[in-house]
């Protein structure tokens, strides 16, 4: 049970990190557009 829970948590964390990276790219693009 503990190992499966850890795997599930790791999957959630990796998914959140991936989404955060994508959001970061979008924010950088928006900032560059508005600065110009």
Buried (B, 14 or more C-beta within 10 A) or exposed (E): EEEEEEEEEEEEEEEEEEEEEEEEEEEEEEEEEEEE
